[in-house]
Amino acid sequence: MRASFERENVDLDGQFVLPRPLRRVFRLFMSLGTGRIHFAPHTGSVAAVAFLAATGFYGMSLGGHSQNFAQTTTSAAGFAIEDVKVSGNDQTSEIDILQQLGLDGATSLVALDIGEARKLISEMPWVEDVAVRKVYPGTIEVNLTERKAFAIWQHGSDLSLIEKSGSVIAPLRDNKFSSLPLFVGRDAETAAATFYERFSDWPEIRDRVKAYVRVAGRRWDLMLDNGITIKLPEQDLERAMQVLSTMEEGHQLLERDIAAVDLRLEDRTTVQLTPEAVERRTLVLEARTKALKKQEKIDVEKRI
């Protein structure tokens, strides 16, 4: 093998010859030295600038500044984000999205990371799903699918908007959701939708409910708009509601001066009067007792 290599590098006259891989490089340098190859003007300057630029990009990459550089240069070139078009939004404003993305009027559309933008918007309270699209030279299109508020949930002193699933959307901040049903108590949010749907057979009573109160995670109380409390059983809701509906139709029970109706026991219904009604009833009974005693006295005197 060695003898073969030595023969390859010696010509027929016994003179040394360069190996094949080095011959082309040698001929290139000979051409440069003799002036047979000519470069265009400013080739050296361009090469130097390219080398310095490449070095600069490499340094910025190592220092983590390449994104900032791209941001600045592309914004200056006319690709700054000037408009954000939002569709599908009801509770999420364009200003909310601008703040979430940190857009300041100089942010470059080219340098904007669509994946990161979508992630940031998805973290906003009302957003269920989002699609983000770049429209050059300076527009972002954002299409939202928002969560739907089903009810208000009161836990302690806090009020939150919830979905049908019971998931909390956001704290209640204003009165525009005041028409939603109110559920109160621990675990009320998870059982709210199923319980509420069962009242579709008694709309005249459901329309008067001010709050649905969860008791011990087992049963419900209804707080009516006139202050009356309806205590429902843990089981057999239909039976209890039918009793209440019948008493309301026949005696206008819920229009009377009462504090509560207890329907928890199957064999009897208990009606609790308000303190004022109790006082009035006591006065009536005392007056009736006095009247009876007086009448008895008169009857005795007549017999004598």
C-alpha positions in Angstrom: 0.0 0.0 0.0 2.8 2.4 0.9 4.7 1.5 -2.3 1.6 2.3 -4.3 1.2 5.8 -2.6 4.8 6.6 -3.3 4.5 5.7 -7.0 1.4 7.9 -7.2 3.3 11.0 -6.0 6.3 10.4 -8.4 6.1 11.2 -12.2 7.8 9.3 -14.9 10.9 11.5 -14.6 11.3 10.7 -10.9 10.1 14.2 -9.8 7.7 14.7 -6.8 4.0 15.3 -7.7 1.3 16.7 -5.3 -1.4 14.4 -4.3 -4.7 14.8 -6.3 -6.7 16.5 -3.5 -4.1 19.3 -3.2 -3.6 19.9 -6.9 -6.8 22.0 -7.5 -6.1 24.2 -4.4 -2.5 24.7 -5.6 -3.7 25.7 -9.1 -6.2 28.2 -7.6 -3.4 29.9 -5.6 -1.2 30.0 -8.7 -3.9 31.7 -10.7 -4.5 34.3 -7.9 -0.7 34.9 -7.8 -0.3 35.4 -11.6 -3.4 37.6 -11.9 -5.4 35.2 -14.1 -8.4 35.4 -11.7 -10.1 38.8 -11.2 -12.6 39.7 -8.5 -15.4 42.3 -8.8 -14.8 45.7 -7.2 -15.5 45.9 -3.4 -15.6 42.1 -3.1 -13.3 42.3 -0.1 -15.4 44.9 1.6 -18.5 42.9 1.1 -16.8 39.8 2.4 -15.6 41.7 5.4 -19.1 43.0 6.2 -20.6 39.6 5.8 -18.0 38.1 8.1 -18.7 40.8 10.7 -22.5 40.3 10.4 -22.2 36.6 10.8 -20.0 37.1 13.8 -22.6 39.6 15.2 -25.5 37.2 14.7 -23.6 34.4 16.4 -22.8 36.7 19.3 -26.5 37.8 19.7 -27.6 34.2 19.5 -25.3 33.2 22.3 -26.4 36.3 24.4 -30.2 35.7 23.7 -30.7 39.0 21.8 -31.5 37.7 18.4 -35.3 38.0 19.0 -34.9 41.6 20.0 -32.8 42.3 17.0 -35.3 40.7 14.7 -38.1 42.6 16.4 -36.4 46.0 15.9 -35.3 45.5 12.4 -38.6 44.1 11.0 -40.6 46.8 12.8 -38.5 49.5 11.2 -39.0 47.8 7.9 -42.8 48.3 8.1 -43.9 45.1 9.8 -45.0 46.6 13.1 -48.4 45.3 14.4 -50.9 48.1 13.8 -54.2 46.3 14.1 -55.7 43.4 16.1 -59.0 42.1 14.7 -61.0 40.0 17.2 -64.0 37.9 16.4 -66.2 35.6 18.5 -65.7 37.6 21.6 -68.4 38.9 24.0 -66.7 39.2 27.4 -63.1 39.5 26.2 -62.2 42.9 24.8 -59.5 43.8 22.3 -57.7 45.8 25.0 -57.6 42.7 27.2 -55.9 40.8 24.4 -53.4 43.6 23.6 -52.4 43.7 27.3 -52.1 39.9 27.5 -49.8 39.8 24.5 -47.8 42.9 25.6 -48.3 44.7 22.3 -47.0 48.2 22.4 -47.3 49.5 18.8 -43.7 48.6 18.0 -44.1 44.8 18.1 -43.0 43.1 14.9 -45.5 40.9 13.1 -42.6 38.9 11.7 -41.1 38.2 15.1 -44.4 37.4 16.8 -44.5 33.8 18.0 -48.0 32.5 17.0 -47.8 29.5 19.4 -46.9 31.6 22.3 -49.6 34.2 21.5 -52.2 31.5 21.4 -51.0 30.1 24.7 -51.2 33.5 26.4 -54.7 34.2 25.1 -55.9 30.7 26.1 -55.0 31.6 29.7 -57.6 34.4 29.8 -60.6 33.6 32.0 -63.4 33.6 29.3 -61.4 31.9 26.5 -62.3 28.3 25.8 -60.5 28.1 22.4 -58.5 30.5 20.2 -57.0 30.7 16.7 -54.4 33.3 15.9 -53.4 34.3 12.3 -50.9 36.8 10.9 -52.0 39.0 8.0 -49.1 41.0 6.6 -47.9 43.6 6.8 -49.3 44.5 10.2 -52.5 42.8 11.3 -53.3 39.9 13.7 -56.6 38.1 13.4 -57.8 36.4 16.6 -60.9 34.2 16.6 -62.3 33.2 20.0 -64.6 30.6 21.4 -65.7 31.8 24.8 -67.1 30.0 27.8 -70.8 30.3 28.7 -71.9 31.5 32.1 -74.7 29.4 33.5 -75.1 30.7 37.0 -73.6 32.6 40.0 -72.0 30.6 42.8 -71.6 32.1 46.2 -69.0 30.5 48.4 -68.4 32.3 51.6 -68.5 36.0 50.8 -67.2 35.5 47.2 -69.3 35.4 44.1 -68.1 33.6 40.9 -69.6 32.9 37.5 -69.7 29.2 36.7 -70.3 27.0 33.7 -72.9 24.2 33.6 -70.1 21.8 34.5 -69.5 23.8 37.7 -66.1 25.1 36.5 -65.4 28.6 37.7 -65.0 31.2 34.9 -64.2 34.4 36.7 -65.2 36.4 39.8 -68.5 38.3 39.5 -67.6 42.0 38.9 -70.8 43.7 37.8 -74.6 43.5 37.6 -75.0 42.4 34.0 -75.2 38.8 35.1 -77.8 39.5 37.8 -80.5 37.5 36.0 -78.6 34.2 36.3 -79.7 31.8 39.0 -77.8 32.0 42.3 -76.4 28.9 44.0 -75.1 29.1 47.5 -72.9 26.8 49.6 -70.1 24.2 49.4 -70.5 21.7 46.5 -73.4 23.8 45.1 -71.5 24.6 41.9 -71.1 20.9 40.8 -74.7 20.0 41.4 -76.3 23.2 40.2 -77.1 22.4 36.6 -78.8 19.0 37.3 -80.8 20.4 40.2 -81.9 23.5 38.2 -83.1 21.4 35.2 -85.4 19.4 37.5 -87.5 22.5 38.2 -88.6 22.9 34.6 -91.9 21.2 35.6 -92.6 24.0 38.1 -91.8 27.2 36.3 -94.2 29.3 38.4 -92.2 28.4 41.5 -88.7 28.5 39.9 -89.4 32.0 38.7 -89.8 33.1 42.3 -86.6 31.5 43.6 -84.0 34.0 44.6 -81.3 31.5 45.7 -80.7 27.7 45.7 -78.9 26.9 49.0 -77.0 23.7 49.3 -77.3 22.2 52.8 -74.6 19.8 54.1 -73.9 18.7 50.6 -77.0 16.5 50.6 -80.2 18.6 50.0 -81.4 22.0 49.0 -83.4 25.0 50.4 -85.2 27.4 48.2 -85.0 31.1 49.1 -88.0 32.8 47.5 -88.1 36.5 46.5 -90.5 37.3 49.3 -88.2 35.8 52.0 -89.9 32.4 52.4 -87.6 29.4 52.8 -88.7 26.1 51.2 -86.9 23.2 52.9 -86.7 20.3 50.4 -86.0 16.6 51.2 -82.9 14.8 50.3 -84.9 12.3 48.2 -88.2 12.4 46.4 -88.1 16.0 45.2 -91.0 15.5 42.9 -93.3 14.5 45.7 -92.4 17.5 47.8 -92.7 20.0 44.9 -96.2 18.5 44.0 -97.3 19.1 47.6 -96.0 22.7 47.5 -97.6 23.3 44.1 -101.0 22.0 45.3 -100.9 24.1 48.5 -100.1 27.2 46.5 -102.9 26.6 44.0 -105.5 25.9 46.6 -104.6 28.2 49.4 -102.0 30.7 48.1 -99.6 29.5 50.7 -96.7 31.4 49.4 -98.6 34.7 49.6 -99.2 34.4 53.4 -97.1 35.8 56.2 -95.0 32.8 56.8 -91.2 32.2 57.2 -90.7 28.7 56.0 -92.4 25.6 54.6 -90.7 22.3 55.7 -91.3 19.5 53.2 -88.6 17.2 54.4 -91.0 14.7 56.0 -93.2 12.6 53.7 -96.1 12.3 56.2 -96.5 15.9 57.1 -95.8 19.5 56.0 -94.8 22.1 58.6 -95.4 25.8 58.1 -93.4 28.2 60.2 -94.8 31.7 60.8 -92.8 34.9 60.8 -92.2 36.5 64.2 -94.7 39.2 63.3 -97.3 36.7 62.3 -96.6 34.7 65.5 -97.2 37.9 67.6 -100.4 38.7 65.7 -101.6 35.2 66.1 -100.8 35.3 69.9 -102.8 38.6 70.2 -105.7 37.1 68.3 -105.7 34.0 70.5 -105.5 36.0 73.7 -108.4 38.2 72.5 -110.4 35.1 71.6 -109.7 33.5 75.0 -110.8 36.7 76.8 -113.9 36.8 74.7 -114.8 33.2 75.5 -114.2 33.8 79.2 -116.4 36.9 79.1 -119.1 35.0 77.3 -118.9 32.2 79.8 -119.3 34.6 82.6 -122.4 36.2 81.0 -123.9 32.8 80.4 -123.4 31.9 84.1 -125.0 35.1 85.3 -128.0 34.5 83.0 -128.5 31.0 84.5 -128.5 32.4 88.0 
